[in-house]
Amino acid sequence: SGPESRVKLTGGKTTLTLNTLLDKKGKIEVTGDLVLVPFKADLHYHFQDIDLTAFSKYVEKSSWLCLKSGDLNVNGHVNISSEADAPIQTTLDASTISFKR
């Protein structure tokens, strides 16, 4: 399916759904709930087959590595709250496929 985004407003809570493609191959999906006042976000995200060669010039500047190939996959969750002692909490799982430098 093609790129899609939806925002559903219910009371003070907003439900967010974002599905899109990056460079015709990489998939980005973000889903979750937002509350504007006081600010809270509870989001799950999934990046699949993100081409790492697009980031080569940035990596090369700081590390002298040149990325020749590779894809990035990330699954994660972020919880942001303006009222919490730890305002940002996140977990993620990342992996690379066909990585060559």
VMD Tcl script that draws the C-alpha trace (Angstrom):
set ca {
  {0.00 0.00 0.00}
  {1.05 3.60 -0.52}
  {1.85 6.36 1.96}
  {-0.87 7.01 4.49}
  {-1.38 9.21 7.51}
  {-4.34 9.60 9.82}
  {-5.02 11.69 12.87}
  {-8.14 11.02 14.94}
  {-9.20 13.51 17.61}
  {-11.14 12.23 20.62}
  {-11.52 14.63 23.54}
  {-8.03 15.75 24.51}
  {-6.35 12.69 22.96}
  {-5.13 12.43 19.38}
  {-4.50 9.08 17.73}
  {-1.71 9.16 15.17}
  {-1.05 6.69 12.35}
  {1.71 7.33 9.80}
  {2.81 4.91 7.08}
  {5.19 6.05 4.35}
  {7.98 4.98 2.02}
  {11.50 6.40 1.98}
  {13.34 6.25 -1.36}
  {10.74 3.78 -2.75}
  {12.04 0.98 -0.52}
  {12.29 1.88 3.16}
  {9.12 1.73 5.21}
  {8.38 4.05 8.12}
  {5.44 3.40 10.41}
  {4.53 5.42 13.51}
  {1.42 4.80 15.60}
  {0.30 6.02 18.98}
  {-1.50 8.59 21.07}
  {-0.80 12.28 21.69}
  {-2.21 14.67 24.28}
  {-1.33 18.34 23.77}
  {-2.03 19.76 27.26}
  {-0.27 18.60 29.34}
  {1.91 17.18 26.59}
  {2.15 13.39 26.39}
  {3.12 11.09 23.55}
  {3.06 7.30 23.55}
  {4.39 6.20 20.16}
  {5.51 2.94 18.58}
  {7.72 3.14 15.50}
  {9.02 0.70 12.92}
  {11.63 1.47 10.25}
  {12.26 -1.29 7.71}
  {14.85 -1.50 4.92}
  {16.18 2.06 5.34}
  {19.13 2.41 2.93}
  {22.21 3.31 4.98}
  {24.23 4.55 1.98}
  {22.15 7.75 2.07}
  {23.86 8.55 5.40}
  {27.40 7.74 4.24}
  {28.59 11.35 3.93}
  {27.55 12.07 7.54}
  {29.18 8.91 8.90}
  {32.35 9.52 6.87}
  {32.80 13.04 8.33}
  {32.91 11.78 11.90}
  {34.43 8.31 11.51}
  {36.26 7.97 8.17}
  {33.95 5.07 7.25}
  {32.32 4.95 3.84}
  {29.10 2.93 3.78}
  {28.89 0.90 0.56}
  {25.68 -0.97 1.29}
  {23.31 -1.91 4.05}
  {19.77 -1.54 5.29}
  {18.61 -0.52 8.74}
  {15.65 -2.00 10.62}
  {14.41 -0.44 13.88}
  {11.49 -1.27 16.17}
  {10.93 1.05 19.07}
  {8.69 2.77 21.55}
  {8.94 6.28 22.98}
  {6.96 7.75 25.84}
  {7.18 11.51 26.38}
  {5.46 13.36 29.22}
  {5.91 16.95 30.33}
  {4.77 15.92 33.82}
  {7.09 12.94 34.39}
  {10.34 12.87 36.37}
  {12.00 11.27 33.33}
  {10.28 13.21 30.51}
  {11.51 10.88 27.73}
  {11.61 7.10 28.00}
  {12.48 4.99 24.99}
  {13.33 1.45 23.98}
  {14.50 0.25 20.59}
  {15.80 -2.78 18.77}
  {17.97 -2.11 15.72}
  {19.64 -4.36 13.17}
  {21.47 -4.04 9.86}
  {21.25 -6.24 6.78}
  {23.91 -6.60 4.06}
  {26.15 -4.06 5.77}
  {29.42 -3.29 3.94}
  {31.86 -0.47 4.55}
}
mol new
graphics top color blue
foreach p $ca { graphics top sphere $p radius 0.5 }
foreach p [lrange $ca 0 end-1] q [lrange $ca 1 end] { graphics top cylinder $p $q radius 0.2 }
display resetview
